[in-house]
Amino acid sequence: MDYKALGFKAGLEIHQQLATSKLFCKCPSELTENYNGKFERILRPTQSELGELDKAALEEARRKKRFVYYASPSSCLVEADEEPPHEANEEAVDVALTVALLLKADIIDEIHFMRKIVIDGSNTTGFQRTALIALNGEIDGIKIETICLEEDAARKLREEGKKVEYALDRLGIPLIEIATSPDISSPQEARKIAEKIGLILRATKKVKRGIGTIRQDLNVSIREGNRVEIKGVQELNDIPKILENEVKRQLELIEIAKKLKGVRADDIKKQEIKDVSMIFEKTQCKFIKKALKSGKVLAIKLPNFAGLIGGVKYKEHRLGKEFAMHAKIEGGGIIHSDELPAYGISENEVKEVKKILGCNEKDAFVISVGNENTAKNCLEAVKRRAMQALEGVPKEVRRALPDGFTEYMRPMPTAARMYPETDIPPIRITKERLARIRKNLPEMPEKRINRMSKEYKISYEEAKQLVYRGRDDVFEELVKKYGYERIVARILLNVMAEMEKEGYDIDIALKRVNEVLEGLNKKLFAKEAVDDLLRYLTKNPKAGLDEAIKKCKAGFMEEKEIRRIIKGIVEEKEQLIKEKKERAFSPLMGIAMKELRGKADGALVSKILKEEMEKVLN
């Protein structure tokens, strides 16, 4: 796909949790399943300082949800909104200033927190506190527009109907938000920039690691399309796929808008929702038959939409999926004429619905089945989305899904959702504070990679992978204590990766590397035994090194004994050596290492085997 020709533009918003206490209280930033209380809230939108209401907040309020919150030892009255926030966490502010300096940004003179209206239940207050830290940074030629410090949202546990349950353990964890300009020119470049920002954040050694601790939001548009924000991308490798799919989705919607040229919004708006239940009194469709016991079948005509709802250019991004998501938000579902007859709905039933609605061959229709009010709300939502289809791509916020696709969440928020935070005093950023932080700035990732490669005589690629995987600190700590640079690099990059695939607990494995290297240092076994010993110690966390050596049949063998075993192998395979000469070395080395693995150094085994073979050949 030619992204330049399509006018592709993307920007990133990186949200990274900090490894400090919470932003506005002293509670630990730790997730827990140990709850000690709960309460319920209903949230409503409030006006901005200009007296305006944000349309995204209004849509959330229209859904009429109620929220249940679970308190824990990781939360207090601040998270419950029963006590004002404390002054902002100074350590978190210092980390944000550190990141701003690393990204060459202009730090503002005084930090002021604002309230951003959010009434999806993820904040007990109905707003998120956020503060601008710096502007105009840069990374690899991409401008960093803003760096902010904000509080993370509550952790969603489950949703049933109109009830949503949240845990307060995550609410208030400090987050750094880094927003780039929309200058990223391809999906792959977006991944690369996100990775580099992540490396700079990890360089501070003050950020949390693991799933859910860093989230990427993507802003993307193409020519003739519109800006769409995609929230909650967890994995770097998902970024290109999600952006590629969004481009295809926008191309699909642009194509539909072109085919609908001449249709006016009023042509859709004036369409009446009609009761077509009588057509399905003898239907073979199981879910309609079930729904008619207590509900109705309602339908609406969409003029000139025939053939457009089921997909035009990219069927996986068909308009029908957009309609279905809007209906789902209303608590129901839909079926459209482009997919009929199907599901037990006959061709005759389709014709009868078209007749009642007054559809011609160019018109489509949408059906919703169930409770009358719910079905009506579903079709009203479809009507609104159909009117948006006339304009092409609507500005909106979408949720990233695990399969690389996205789904509608809410309209794009506006400036009307921001107003000042009056409970938190401003923070003056002094020259002395910045000088102190500058003096202690961490090593930048590229500089660290080059230094490690030269200092420890490992390859550039090995050093790069250690830094990218966040194992550079562990590497340096182990090497300074035990040496064995190449062995340590292999353990952290290769052995750990293999063990993770095999289902071992890597956190336990990393903790036991020290014991194994200590044993290697004392010559209790050969380096070839490292892999087996690590696996045994990880699988048996209570086992000691002596037990592991015994169970893995490791142990350091004297050179005299090694030579005796190799001599025996050579005598047994003397005929093979005479026939194949030097070519017999590889198969014999395999036999020797199978016998001596973990008890003898491979280089020593190789040397002795060559000497003993030489005796036979001479």
Secondary structure as GFF3:
##gff-version 3
##sequence-region A 1 618
A	DSSP	beta_strand	9	17	.	.	.	ID=ss1
A	DSSP	beta_strand	37	41	.	.	.	ID=ss2
A	DSSP	alpha_helix	55	62	.	.	.	ID=ss3
A	DSSP	beta_strand	66	71	.	.	.	ID=ss4
A	DSSP	alpha_helix	90	102	.	.	.	ID=ss5
A	DSSP	beta_strand	106	107	.	.	.	ID=ss6
A	DSSP	beta_strand	110	111	.	.	.	ID=ss7
A	DSSP	beta_strand	113	117	.	.	.	ID=ss8
A	DSSP	beta_strand	127	139	.	.	.	ID=ss9
A	DSSP	beta_strand	142	151	.	.	.	ID=ss10
A	DSSP	beta_strand	155	160	.	.	.	ID=ss11
A	DSSP	beta_strand	163	167	.	.	.	ID=ss12
A	DSSP	beta_strand	174	180	.	.	.	ID=ss13
A	DSSP	alpha_helix	187	203	.	.	.	ID=ss14
A	DSSP	beta_strand	214	221	.	.	.	ID=ss15
A	DSSP	beta_strand	228	233	.	.	.	ID=ss16
A	DSSP	alpha_helix	238	259	.	.	.	ID=ss17
A	DSSP	alpha_helix	265	269	.	.	.	ID=ss18
A	DSSP	beta_strand	274	275	.	.	.	ID=ss19
A	DSSP	three_ten_helix	277	280	.	.	.	ID=ss20
A	DSSP	alpha_helix	286	291	.	.	.	ID=ss21
A	DSSP	beta_strand	296	302	.	.	.	ID=ss22
A	DSSP	three_ten_helix	315	317	.	.	.	ID=ss23
A	DSSP	alpha_helix	319	329	.	.	.	ID=ss24
A	DSSP	beta_strand	335	336	.	.	.	ID=ss25
A	DSSP	three_ten_helix	337	339	.	.	.	ID=ss26
A	DSSP	alpha_helix	347	357	.	.	.	ID=ss27
A	DSSP	beta_strand	364	370	.	.	.	ID=ss28
A	DSSP	alpha_helix	372	389	.	.	.	ID=ss29
A	DSSP	beta_strand	396	400	.	.	.	ID=ss30
A	DSSP	beta_strand	406	411	.	.	.	ID=ss31
A	DSSP	three_ten_helix	415	417	.	.	.	ID=ss32
A	DSSP	beta_strand	418	420	.	.	.	ID=ss33
A	DSSP	beta_strand	427	428	.	.	.	ID=ss34
A	DSSP	alpha_helix	431	439	.	.	.	ID=ss35
A	DSSP	alpha_helix	445	456	.	.	.	ID=ss36
A	DSSP	alpha_helix	460	468	.	.	.	ID=ss37
A	DSSP	alpha_helix	472	482	.	.	.	ID=ss38
A	DSSP	alpha_helix	485	490	.	.	.	ID=ss39
A	DSSP	pi_helix	491	495	.	.	.	ID=ss40
A	DSSP	alpha_helix	496	501	.	.	.	ID=ss41
A	DSSP	alpha_helix	506	521	.	.	.	ID=ss42
A	DSSP	three_ten_helix	527	529	.	.	.	ID=ss43
A	DSSP	alpha_helix	530	539	.	.	.	ID=ss44
A	DSSP	alpha_helix	545	551	.	.	.	ID=ss45
A	DSSP	alpha_helix	559	572	.	.	.	ID=ss46
A	DSSP	alpha_helix	574	580	.	.	.	ID=ss47
A	DSSP	three_ten_helix	581	584	.	.	.	ID=ss48
A	DSSP	alpha_helix	585	596	.	.	.	ID=ss49
A	DSSP	alpha_helix	602	617	.	.	.	ID=ss50
###
